[in-house]
Amino acid sequence: MKDPKELKPDTLSLHAGQRPDPTTGARATPIYQTSSFVFDNSEIAAGIFNVERTGHVYSRITNPTNSVLEERISALEGGIGAIATSSGQAAMHLAISTIMDSGSHIIASNCLYGGSHNLLEYTFPRFGIDTTFIDFRDIDLVKKSFKENTRLVFGETLGNPGLDVMDIETISSISHDNGIPLLVDSTFTTPHLIRPFDLGADLIFHSATKFLSGHGVVIGGLLVDSGNFDWDKSGKYPQLTEPYEGFHNMIFTQEFGPAAFISRARKEGARDFGACMSPHTAFLVLQGIETLGLRMDRHVETTVKIVDYLNNHDLVEKVIYPTLPSHPDHNLASKLLGKGCGAVFTFELKGGREAGKAFIENLSIFSHLANVGDAKSLVIHPASTTHHRMDEDSLKKAGISEGTLRLSIGLEDREDLINDLELGFGAVKKISK
Amino acid sequence: MSSTFCFSGPEGLKSTEHPIVFIHGTGMDHTVWTLPIRYFLRKKRNVLGIDLPGHGRSKGKLLRTIPAMAEWLINYLDKLNVKEFSVVGHSMGSLIALETAALAQKRTKNLVLVGTAFPMAVSEALLNYAKDNKSEAIDILTFMGYSNPARLGRNTNPGIWMTGSTKKLLEKSGKGVIYQDLRACTEYGSGFESAKKVSANTLLILGKKDFLTPPLKANDLIKSFNNPEVKVIADSGHTLMIESPNTVLDYLIEVL
């Protein structure tokens, strides 16, 4: 007997969650563009509603195209289940709202995507959920930041925009010692570069808008459950361990075991908040994931060359990328991110804001827009766009200056990209004269 | 008693009149039966979703043999004052159900064996992996527990990755649990004799693509029962309640 193993990532990227359509023989995943699904009879309808039969009811809660995507990301991450959402922000909101109530507290990295920072700093406090933002490199501070009402620890695999590498093993270990799960935003890395569950994370979300879909054509999110966290043992999550009146007093840990979290997220969060993904979006994300490994390798390969080019340029103050020995997390990146540190990074131009403006406005292949993880290369000035709501002190803590530019390296020819960057530098030289 | 966890719905067991007893397989717990349990609860039936000693939420020492597990179950039902019952078991649980139906002939009204075979001996290699708590044991049970197509997914339960959830459930089992269970299956020797003693209505639900208990290996067991009903699900592997939950439920409804 040959020992069976989990299928490899490149196979899962193409097949997980899908088999040829039994009715039509369609090889690609069909787009089930329907709001709802016909029941065979009243008894079967009652059975699906009561979670005694499997099936689809309404596309806000489940949809067959979305289900393929949910299984695929679960397989790639080493999780047990997932929910596709309307955006990465919706996935983050779903994770938090499933296990937190008014009066609870989050410990978050201070190096977050601006949208995540806004949600935690300004929006959730209106609903009684507060966040302490800290430097995850300061392990003693992480340990000291737990409060009686702390219910979640949250950070990004690669912090935004300084690419702080999260020491997932250490942070998750501290979280678990306190009976708290670790939620990780793995958007920048994707399961091709790192699998946070293997290192101890409990929940992952992605903005599928970025590298997973990979072509800048959709907005979508994915929330994935590892099934690892012991909600009963923690004793801090009545949402999962006590009767839920909203579903006939269901106790999720009793009825679904390791799938308690993802079950409540769907039965409550998807149902009540309704931030569902369109099946057409799910199809496009699936198309992206089919080539995830190939694309990520190429993204990373080109990025490393461009980082090297910029790092040796006279008009560049510094480049922030974890493979560079100057990056504070260089050693940790070497340990955790053997396949590369992604394709999004920042660099600081000499000449400040004006230089940055001239540089961006003279690029032609790089597109100036607020996104990353596209097949096309992108550029943005964080201080005036993605992080414009942060005050000077917060910007400084996040490693952003007036001259900081963020690049997302696409799949174009490397030489063409460098020539394009030369156009930008030419403009900077003109204004500096 | 108090160390045993038994799921009977959010309100607990309302009456001990003819409950349906669900028994899980190696290293698992009652949650593999959640869907059919919810059906029978909706139909106002009494249900006992058992976590065997040392499994899931139940404390207590692991039981080392299938007959000991059956005796334990009968003793548990005695303490609940259950007079007659139906019993449903999957894999190792099917052997426990069989032995229970043989020991408590008159009290067992219906017997359902899901993913079963006799003998149910596992390979020496698997036992050794399990003995050393190696991940290979969980991998073998997980991936051989599904049909080849199901390893690619397409779960009828939306958004749940089948092999991932089974693997996680097995990983959560306590140290030595899988080994003890596999050894109990391997050493169980009285399947034919017990089947001959059974007087309950008997249904076997088998998966045509089952690698762990292929239907062929259930043939002699089937012949030992008095007029059993046999249902073979063409597209399913060993973990039938996950791969083909609606078909399994339909068959359970027919007999229970």
Interface residues (C-beta under 8 A of the other chain):
Chain A: M1 D3 P4 K5 E6 L7 H15 A16 G17 Q18 R19 A46 G47 N50 V51 E52 R53 T54 G55 H56 T62 N63 P64 N66 S67 V68 E70 E71 R72 S74 A75 G78 G79 I80 G81 A82 I83 A84 S226 G227 N228 D232 P243 H248 N249 M250 I251 Q254 E255 F256 G257 P258 A259 I262 R266
Chain B: F7 P10 E11 D29 T31 T34 L35 P36 I37 R38 Y39 R42 G56 R57 S123 A125 E136 D139 I140 F143 M144 P149 R151 L152 G153 R154 N155 T156 N157 P158 G159 I160 W161 T163 G164 S165 K168 L169 K172 P245 N246 L249
